[in-house]
């Protein structure tokens, strides 16, 4: 088997081309010609993508709006408002001393809490 040489064949016009000059300069200054443009691309990309991200979250906020207390409770304008004094006296009229404690029926296989 033949052994291939480590050095590649390059035509004479290759030395004057832009890629060959870039490769030679990259070997001398790798950060300036590779690292710095990469970091600059990431930083500038984040600045350019910020408005697109803001639009995304604004659209989400429009879809999920904050409800007021009345809307949350399902009280419309046609429903009556709750008066605490009226509810208190309605509850006070009931006989609260005569009651019986009952256990909640458990599902089959569920622990009932009795030791």
TACOR-V755369 format. One record per run of one state. SS is the DSSP state (H for helix, E for strand, C for the rest). FROM is the first residue (numbers start at 1). TO is the last residue. If there is no record, write none. Layout:
{{SS/FROM/TO} {SS/FROM/TO}}
//
This chain:
{{C/1/17} {H/18/28} {C/29/29} {H/30/63} {C/64/68} {H/69/73} {C/74/83} {H/84/92} {C/93/115}}
//
